[in-house]
Amino acid sequence: MSEDAFKFDYDKESDSLFIYNSKYKSTGSVQLGSDVIVDFREKVGVVGLEVLDASAYLTESSGEPITRETLENLKSAQLSIKTHKGLIFVVFYLSFKSPSRHAIKDKITLTEIDYHSPVLATA
């Protein structure tokens, strides 16, 4: 999936960041904890990521203070999705307009819903 297809929207009022593939509409989603929603499309895989309470979530995950004002100055947001043996790795990259603010990289790991483990095979 081309990373060029990803776009983003940040809503300062609700403090929510949405990174999505502009070529596909989601047909389902999974909520991880209280702040992260991963959107899927059948036969495509992950097509979006929504982070609620984004400034607090990103501050916690990056270890750096990320404010709503910081997120208003996003220059780009990209997702990189890889799968391996029943796992889905969703890596997201955020870069900012301010040259003094360095980019943020974070990763979320999920289990593929339709993965059939050989360990669970029955006799």
C-alpha positions in Angstrom: 0.0 0.0 0.0 1.5 3.3 -1.0 2.3 5.7 1.8 1.5 8.6 -0.5 -2.2 7.8 -0.2 -2.4 8.7 3.4 -3.9 12.0 4.6 -4.6 13.4 8.0 -7.0 15.6 9.9 -6.5 17.0 13.3 -9.4 18.5 15.3 -8.1 20.8 18.0 -11.4 21.1 19.8 -11.9 17.3 20.3 -8.1 16.7 20.3 -8.4 13.8 17.8 -6.0 12.9 15.0 -7.2 10.8 12.1 -4.7 9.3 9.6 -6.4 7.6 6.7 -5.8 6.1 3.3 -7.7 8.4 0.9 -8.2 5.5 -1.6 -10.3 3.3 0.6 -13.3 3.6 2.9 -13.3 1.6 6.2 -15.6 -1.3 6.5 -14.8 -2.0 10.2 -12.8 -0.9 13.1 -11.2 -2.1 16.3 -10.8 0.1 19.4 -7.6 -0.5 21.3 -7.8 0.8 24.9 -9.7 4.1 25.2 -7.7 6.2 22.8 -6.8 4.3 19.6 -9.1 3.1 16.8 -7.8 1.1 13.9 -9.9 1.1 10.7 -9.9 -1.9 8.3 -11.2 -2.7 4.9 -11.7 -6.4 3.8 -9.0 -7.6 1.5 -7.0 -4.4 2.0 -6.2 -4.4 5.7 -5.5 -1.3 7.8 -6.8 1.9 6.1 -6.8 4.3 9.0 -5.9 5.2 12.5 -7.7 7.5 14.9 -6.1 8.8 18.1 -8.5 10.3 20.6 -7.1 12.6 23.2 -4.1 12.8 20.9 -2.0 15.3 22.7 -2.0 13.2 25.9 -1.6 9.9 24.1 1.4 11.2 22.0 3.0 12.8 25.1 2.8 9.5 26.9 4.0 7.4 24.0 6.8 9.7 22.9 7.9 10.9 26.3 7.9 14.5 25.0 5.3 17.2 25.6 2.9 17.3 22.7 0.2 20.0 22.9 -2.8 20.7 20.8 -0.9 23.6 19.3 1.9 21.2 18.3 -0.6 19.0 16.6 -2.1 22.0 14.8 1.3 22.4 13.1 1.5 18.9 11.6 3.1 18.9 8.2 2.5 15.3 7.4 1.2 12.0 8.9 1.9 8.6 7.4 1.2 5.0 8.2 3.3 2.0 7.3 1.6 -1.3 7.6 3.4 -4.7 7.6 2.2 -8.1 8.5 4.2 -11.1 9.7 2.9 -14.5 11.0 -0.4 -13.3 12.3 0.7 -9.9 13.5 0.0 -6.5 12.0 2.6 -3.7 12.7 1.2 -0.2 12.2 3.9 2.4 12.3 2.9 6.0 12.2 5.2 9.0 11.4 4.3 12.6 12.3 6.4 15.5 11.0 5.8 19.1 11.9 6.1 22.5 10.2 8.4 23.9 12.9 12.1 23.1 12.2 12.7 23.0 16.0 10.2 20.1 16.4 11.6 16.7 15.3 9.4 14.0 13.9 7.6 11.4 16.0 7.5 7.7 15.2 5.3 5.3 17.1 4.2 1.7 16.5 1.1 -0.3 17.4 1.0 -4.1 17.1 -2.2 -6.0 16.4 -3.2 -9.7 15.9 -4.6 -10.5 12.5 -8.3 -11.5 13.0 -8.3 -14.4 10.5 -4.8 -15.8 11.3 -5.0 -19.6 12.0 -2.1 -20.6 14.2 -0.6 -24.0 13.6 0.0 -24.3 17.3 -3.8 -24.4 17.8 -4.4 -27.2 15.4 -6.4 -30.1 16.8 -5.8 -33.8 16.1 
